[in-house]
Amino acid sequence: MKNKVLGIFVVGILLLTGFASIPSQAGPALQPLTSPDPQIVDMIQQVNESQLYYYITHLTAFGPHVTGTENCMKVSQYIYDEFQTMGLDVEFHEWTFDGFTDRNVVATLPGTDLSSNATFVFCAHHDTVDVSPGADDDGSGVAAVLAIAKILSQYSFPYTIRFITFSGEEQGLYGSHMYVRDADQRGDNIVAVISPDMIGCANTSEEGQLLNFWYAEYSIWIGDFVRTVSMIYRNQIDMIAMTAPLKACTSDFQSFAKYGFDAIFPIIFGEDYFAHTANDTIDRINFTYLTKATKFLLAVIAELASTPIELQVMITTPYEGFFYFNNNPLFPLVFKGYHLLQLERITAFYKILGLRGTTVILGTANLNVDVIPLLNDIKYVCLCIDGGPRYVQPGGSTHYQWAIPGPYIPIGRHSVEIYVGDSSGNVASDAINVIIY
């Protein structure tokens, strides 16, 4: 009962403060890209329309597949079976949240660098609204995930790639929220997330040359990376990246962003006028456009999983989205009720979405930070509050700890950011949202 009352108090404070997202940060430091990788060029050339048509045909054949229904279970089983035929390690991630029970599908291509636990996630959602077979929303994204997984499964990469399809997206990102919450508590080192949703529609020839990449507010580095891939592989993909920050959106990349993982959201440049209707059918898909978009996404995820990470910093605790009392994580903060949303309550919806992943500290908590890789010559570590430096110390270690609130972090709501720099000039950062009382 005490936990319940305390939780209600915390939610009230959060809603009143209107807590904002983490500000921009550097992310990890990756080795610069300079020229196309011949092996990745070969992978891109294997993407074809017939494979994408095959997947969307099978996905839409189930009809509408709403989270928690038999049809949604059948779709997830179909995806599971397809991953299994590729020889990938595959499992269901079962979840229950706000009256819904369903499962995500997770397939893993392990990295060959056994000294690294870095993971890249490529994901989409396989559920639909109740009237739609979901050809574009998000059969197109799931088809891209399956097609790319089929090709990449024939190769090896230094870093692990996870191919995931989520249920519960249409109810309020439920499946991805539960997966990310579990991943954060496990301490998964998710370096970047690529989460396409609706990539199968282009209404004009101009739109057919463009793909939007909306990145989480603090994931600028992924937008830069995508633009570089766009230039390097222009001859293979014939598509331009349009990148921009996005603070509020109801798509699965936001679940990762709210828990501090860098994420980007590829989506069509124009409008899909048939999304969320009974007319979101396979005949509406522009397969030429979807094929180019899939080639583009393959180049991005293959380069991410191949490009050496020269420096990375991770805040390991406090856990994102937990309530702490005197350095003890008492319970996760849960925000439900998305499926009850009415159109006129959209402002409240985004405010609730913004609270997911927020960490609340009553008393104290230890901020623990790890630097990866371990062999780097770390020159400095800088602790910043809301974008301003508060404390700088020399490097020389791979683990750092500060007390929250302590002398450097005052009471209130803040973004706490950690920057590290090495002797080669690389800079990496991580951040966490906290409210301290």
C-alpha distance (Angstrom), angle and dihedral (degrees) to the residues before:
residue distance angle dihedral
M1 . . .
K2 3.83 . .
N3 3.79 90.9 .
K4 3.81 91.2 50.3
V5 3.82 93.6 50.6
L6 3.78 91.2 45.1
G7 3.80 90.3 49.5
I8 3.81 92.1 52.5
F9 3.80 89.2 50.4
V10 3.81 91.6 51.0
V11 3.82 93.4 48.6
G12 3.80 90.1 51.6
I13 3.78 92.6 51.7
L14 3.82 91.3 47.8
L15 3.79 93.6 51.6
L16 3.79 91.7 48.3
T17 3.79 93.8 50.0
G18 3.84 93.6 48.0
F19 3.78 91.0 -143.2
A20 3.82 114.9 -141.9
S21 3.81 132.5 -141.6
I22 3.78 126.1 -91.8
P23 3.84 111.3 -81.6
S24 3.80 125.0 -119.9
Q25 3.78 119.3 -60.0
A26 3.77 140.2 176.7
G27 3.82 98.7 -113.4
P28 3.82 118.2 -163.4
A29 3.80 123.2 -22.1
L30 3.82 111.0 -116.7
Q31 3.79 128.6 -172.5
P32 3.83 107.9 -96.3
L33 3.82 119.1 -101.1
T34 3.79 114.4 -126.8
S35 3.82 109.7 162.3
P36 3.81 141.5 8.1
D37 3.79 117.6 -77.2
P38 3.84 106.8 -126.4
Q39 3.81 91.1 -143.4
I40 3.80 91.8 52.9
V41 3.81 89.5 48.0
D42 3.82 86.9 56.1
M43 3.81 90.2 50.5
I44 3.80 92.1 50.5
Q45 3.79 91.1 52.5
Q46 3.81 90.2 57.6
V47 3.83 92.9 64.3
N48 3.81 109.0 102.5
E49 3.79 138.6 173.6
S50 3.80 95.5 -122.9
Q51 3.82 92.5 61.7
L52 3.80 92.1 49.4
Y53 3.82 90.7 46.6
Y54 3.80 89.3 51.2
Y55 3.80 92.8 54.2
I56 3.81 96.9 45.2
T57 3.82 90.7 46.0
H58 3.78 90.5 56.7
L59 3.81 95.0 42.0
T60 3.81 94.7 51.3
A61 3.82 92.3 43.5
F62 3.81 87.9 77.2
G63 3.81 89.8 63.4
P64 3.82 118.1 -142.1
H65 3.81 109.0 -4.5
V66 3.77 109.4 -166.7
T67 3.80 121.1 -173.2
G68 3.80 112.3 -86.1
T69 3.82 95.4 19.3
E70 3.78 129.5 115.4
N71 3.80 90.6 -111.8
C72 3.79 91.6 55.8
M73 3.81 89.4 51.4
K74 3.81 89.4 50.9
V75 3.79 91.6 51.2
S76 3.80 92.6 50.1
Q77 3.82 89.5 49.5
Y78 3.82 90.0 51.1
I79 3.81 90.8 51.6
Y80 3.81 90.9 45.9
D81 3.81 90.5 52.7
E82 3.81 92.5 48.7
F83 3.81 91.8 51.5
Q84 3.80 89.8 47.6
T85 3.81 92.7 54.0
M86 3.81 87.6 56.0
G87 3.80 90.0 60.7
L88 3.81 93.7 -114.1
D89 3.79 124.5 144.3
V90 3.81 101.4 -106.1
E91 3.79 135.1 -178.1
F92 3.78 141.9 162.3
H93 3.78 117.7 -111.2
E94 3.80 103.5 -149.8
W95 3.80 118.5 -154.2
T96 3.81 141.0 176.2
F97 3.78 120.8 -165.3
D98 3.81 136.2 157.1
G99 3.80 94.5 -12.7
F100 3.82 95.7 -43.8
T101 3.79 126.9 109.1
D102 3.79 121.7 -170.7
R103 3.79 142.2 120.1
N104 3.77 142.4 -110.0
V105 3.80 123.1 -142.4
V106 3.82 117.1 -128.1
A107 3.82 123.8 -171.9
T108 3.80 121.4 -179.3
L109 3.79 132.4 -155.0
P110 3.83 102.4 -168.5
G111 3.78 118.9 -136.3
T112 3.80 120.5 -118.4
D113 3.82 95.1 -136.6
L114 3.80 99.5 90.5
S115 3.81 91.0 -174.4
S116 3.81 91.4 65.1
N117 3.80 131.8 66.4
A118 3.81 93.1 -171.4
T119 3.80 112.3 140.8
F120 3.80 132.6 -169.7
V121 3.81 119.6 -158.1
F122 3.81 124.9 -149.1
C123 3.80 109.9 -175.4
A124 3.82 148.6 159.2
H125 3.82 136.4 172.9
H126 3.80 123.6 -100.9
D127 3.82 99.9 -167.6
T128 3.82 124.9 93.2
V129 3.79 139.4 -163.0
D130 3.80 116.9 -91.5
V131 3.83 98.4 -94.8
S132 3.79 100.8 39.1
P133 3.82 134.3 83.1
G134 3.83 85.9 -155.4
A135 3.79 104.2 -132.1
D136 3.81 94.1 159.2
D137 3.82 99.4 13.8
D138 2.93 92.7 80.5
G139 3.79 112.5 -37.7
S140 3.80 87.1 91.5
G141 3.82 91.8 57.5
V142 3.81 93.2 44.9
A143 3.83 90.6 48.2
A144 3.81 89.4 52.4
V145 3.82 90.9 49.3
L146 3.81 91.7 50.2
A147 3.81 95.0 43.7
I148 3.80 93.1 48.3
A149 3.81 92.5 44.5
K150 3.81 89.6 52.4
I151 3.81 91.3 54.4
L152 3.81 99.1 39.3
S153 3.82 91.9 47.3
Q154 3.81 87.0 72.1
Y155 3.81 91.2 61.2
S156 3.78 138.4 52.8
F157 3.80 128.9 -125.5
P158 3.81 133.1 -169.0
Y159 3.81 92.0 -121.6
T160 3.79 130.7 49.7
I161 3.81 120.3 -101.1
R162 3.81 121.4 -157.0
F163 3.79 118.7 -161.5
I164 3.80 109.4 -159.9
T165 3.79 135.8 176.8
F166 3.79 116.9 -166.0
S167 3.77 134.3 -153.6
G168 3.80 122.5 -156.4
E169 3.80 95.8 48.9
E170 3.78 94.3 122.8
Q171 3.83 91.5 51.3
G172 3.81 92.8 55.4
L173 3.82 109.8 -62.6
Y174 3.81 90.4 -65.4
G175 3.82 99.2 152.9
S176 3.80 95.4 45.3
H177 3.80 91.7 43.1
M178 3.80 91.5 56.0
Y179 3.80 92.6 44.8
V180 3.80 93.3 49.3
R181 3.80 93.4 45.9
D182 3.81 89.5 54.0
A183 3.82 91.8 45.1
D184 3.79 92.1 51.9
Q185 3.80 92.4 50.9
R186 3.82 90.0 48.4
G187 3.78 89.3 53.5
D188 3.81 94.1 -121.1
N189 3.79 111.8 -177.4
I190 3.82 97.5 -134.0
V191 3.79 103.4 174.4
A192 3.81 98.1 -178.8
V193 3.80 140.8 -4.1
I194 3.83 126.8 -149.7
S195 3.81 109.9 -166.2
P196 3.85 115.8 177.0
D197 3.80 118.1 -166.8
M198 3.84 120.1 175.7
I199 3.81 104.9 -0.7
G200 3.82 99.7 149.7
C201 3.80 105.8 83.3
A202 3.82 133.2 81.2
N203 3.80 120.9 162.8
T204 3.82 99.8 -173.3
S205 3.80 137.5 28.7
E206 3.81 88.9 -109.6
E207 3.80 92.1 54.1
G208 3.80 87.8 48.8
Q209 3.80 89.6 66.7
L210 3.81 96.7 50.7
L211 3.80 136.3 71.3
N212 3.79 122.5 -175.7
F213 3.80 118.4 -133.0
W214 3.79 110.2 -169.6
Y215 3.78 110.8 -171.3
A216 3.77 130.6 -161.0
E217 3.78 111.2 -97.1
Y218 3.79 95.1 -102.2
S219 3.84 96.4 39.1
I220 3.79 99.3 83.3
W221 3.79 91.4 134.8
I222 3.82 91.5 65.8
G223 3.80 90.6 54.0
D224 3.82 88.9 52.1
F225 3.80 90.3 47.8
V226 3.82 92.5 50.5
R227 3.81 92.1 50.3
T228 3.80 90.0 51.2
V229 3.81 91.0 50.9
S230 3.82 88.5 48.6
M231 3.80 91.2 56.5
I232 3.80 97.5 41.2
Y233 3.81 95.0 48.3
R234 3.82 97.8 33.5
N235 3.83 92.6 122.2
Q236 3.81 91.5 53.8
I237 3.81 101.0 42.2
D238 3.84 104.6 27.6
M239 3.79 92.0 -153.6
I240 3.81 136.1 114.2
A241 3.82 123.5 -138.6
M242 3.80 116.8 -130.1
T243 3.81 105.6 -162.8
A244 3.80 129.5 -170.7
P245 3.82 139.2 149.5
L246 3.79 118.1 -99.2
K247 3.80 122.2 -165.1
A248 3.81 102.0 -179.4
C249 3.77 127.5 30.8
T250 3.78 136.1 134.0
S251 3.78 99.1 -125.9
D252 3.79 131.1 109.1
F253 3.79 96.7 -104.1
Q254 3.80 86.2 70.7
S255 3.81 91.6 63.5
F256 3.79 89.5 60.7
A257 3.79 92.8 43.1
K258 3.80 92.6 53.8
Y259 3.79 89.8 56.1
G260 3.79 93.3 50.8
F261 3.82 99.7 -98.6
D262 3.80 117.6 134.4
A263 3.80 110.1 -114.0
I264 3.80 142.9 169.7
F265 3.79 132.2 -160.7
P266 3.85 119.5 -145.2
I267 3.82 113.0 -160.3
I268 3.80 137.5 157.1
F269 3.79 116.9 -76.8
G270 3.81 95.0 -131.9
E271 3.80 134.1 36.8
D272 3.79 131.7 -66.8
Y273 3.78 102.6 -149.4
F274 3.82 93.2 -174.0
A275 3.82 100.5 52.7
H276 3.81 113.1 124.4
T277 3.81 91.0 17.1
A278 3.80 136.0 100.5
N279 3.82 86.7 -106.7
D280 3.81 94.6 67.6
T281 3.80 88.2 109.0
I282 3.77 135.5 143.8
D283 3.80 94.0 -99.2
R284 3.82 88.4 65.3
I285 3.81 93.1 59.1
N286 3.80 118.0 105.2
F287 3.78 97.8 -144.6
T288 3.81 94.3 -173.3
Y289 3.79 88.8 58.6
L290 3.82 93.8 42.2
T291 3.81 90.5 51.0
K292 3.81 92.2 52.7
A293 3.79 91.5 46.0
T294 3.82 90.3 50.6
K295 3.80 90.9 50.5
F296 3.80 89.2 50.8
L297 3.81 93.0 49.8
L298 3.80 91.6 47.0
A299 3.79 90.1 54.4
V300 3.82 90.8 50.0
I301 3.81 97.5 48.7
A302 3.83 93.7 40.7
E303 3.81 91.7 51.0
L304 3.81 92.2 46.2
A305 3.80 91.7 52.0
S306 3.83 91.1 46.7
T307 3.80 103.8 41.0
P308 3.82 113.7 95.7
I309 3.80 114.6 -113.0
E310 3.78 104.2 -135.4
L311 3.80 97.9 -176.2
Q312 3.79 136.5 4.7
V313 3.81 135.4 169.9
M314 3.81 125.0 -160.7
I315 3.80 131.2 -167.6
T316 3.80 100.7 -143.2
T317 3.81 98.3 -178.7
P318 2.97 148.5 60.4
Y319 3.79 91.9 51.0
E320 3.79 114.8 -121.7
G321 3.79 115.0 -106.5
F322 3.83 97.0 17.2
F323 3.77 134.9 123.6
Y324 3.83 111.0 -127.7
F325 3.77 128.3 -163.0
N326 3.82 116.8 -173.5
N327 3.81 93.3 -23.9
N328 3.82 93.7 -45.8
P329 3.83 119.2 117.7
L330 3.80 99.1 -137.7
F331 3.81 102.4 178.0
P332 3.81 142.5 -25.2
L333 3.79 116.9 -97.5
V334 3.81 108.0 -117.3
F335 3.81 124.1 -159.7
K336 3.79 115.9 -172.1
G337 3.78 140.0 160.6
Y338 3.81 101.7 83.0
H339 3.80 93.7 130.9
L340 3.82 89.8 58.4
L341 3.78 90.7 59.5
Q342 3.79 118.4 129.3
L343 3.80 122.0 -160.0
E344 3.81 93.7 -109.7
R345 3.82 89.7 56.3
I346 3.80 95.7 58.8
T347 3.82 93.1 117.8
A348 3.80 91.1 56.7
F349 3.80 88.6 47.2
Y350 3.78 93.6 58.6
K351 3.79 91.2 43.9
I352 3.81 90.6 55.3
L353 3.81 91.1 45.4
G354 3.79 88.9 53.3
L355 3.80 91.2 57.9
R356 3.79 95.8 60.8
G357 3.77 111.0 106.0
T358 3.81 94.0 19.5
T359 3.82 114.3 141.3
V360 3.80 118.8 -145.1
I361 3.81 121.0 -162.2
L362 3.78 123.3 -164.8
G363 3.78 108.7 -173.8
T364 3.80 110.5 -13.8
A365 3.79 142.5 -25.5
N366 3.78 134.5 179.2
L367 3.79 118.8 -113.4
N368 3.82 104.9 -145.9
V369 3.80 120.0 -168.2
D370 3.82 131.0 -172.6
V371 3.80 126.1 -164.9
I372 3.83 119.9 -146.8
P373 3.01 134.1 -127.3
L374 3.75 98.7 36.7
L375 3.82 96.4 -145.1
N376 3.80 97.3 61.1
D377 3.81 118.4 116.3
I378 3.81 98.4 -121.7
K379 3.80 110.8 -155.2
Y380 3.80 101.6 -178.3
V381 3.77 144.8 -3.2
C382 3.81 120.3 -151.5
L383 3.80 126.2 -165.1
C384 3.81 112.9 -156.5
I385 3.79 131.6 -172.1
D386 3.81 117.0 -152.8
G387 3.80 91.2 -18.5
G388 3.81 96.3 -48.2
P389 3.83 123.6 107.7
R390 3.79 114.4 -114.8
Y391 3.78 104.0 166.6
V392 3.80 134.6 14.5
Q393 3.77 124.6 -174.5
P394 3.81 134.9 173.5
G395 3.79 118.5 -95.2
G396 3.76 125.8 -123.8
S397 3.79 99.4 125.1
T398 3.79 139.4 72.9
H399 3.80 95.3 -144.8
Y400 3.80 130.6 53.4
Q401 3.78 134.0 178.5
W402 3.78 135.1 -167.0
A403 3.79 130.8 177.6
I404 3.79 117.7 -118.0
P405 2.98 120.2 -112.2
G406 3.81 92.0 8.3
P407 3.81 123.6 137.8
Y408 3.82 93.8 -55.2
I409 3.82 101.6 46.8
P410 3.81 115.9 56.2
I411 3.80 126.3 -155.1
G412 3.82 113.7 -83.7
R413 3.80 137.0 59.3
H414 3.77 118.1 -41.0
S415 3.75 149.5 156.1
V416 3.80 107.8 -122.2
E417 3.80 111.8 -156.4
I418 3.78 131.7 -173.1
Y419 3.82 122.0 -158.9
V420 3.80 124.5 -173.7
G421 3.79 129.0 -173.8
D422 3.79 130.4 -166.5
S423 3.79 134.8 -155.0
S424 3.83 91.1 -95.4
G425 3.79 92.4 61.1
N426 3.80 96.0 -104.9
V427 3.81 117.1 145.4
A428 3.80 125.6 -163.8
S429 3.78 132.4 175.1
D430 3.79 146.2 -175.7
A431 3.81 132.1 -171.6
I432 3.77 143.2 -167.4
N433 3.82 133.9 -161.5
V434 3.78 113.7 -126.9
I435 3.78 137.7 175.9
I436 3.80 111.3 -159.9
Y437 3.79 126.7 -161.7
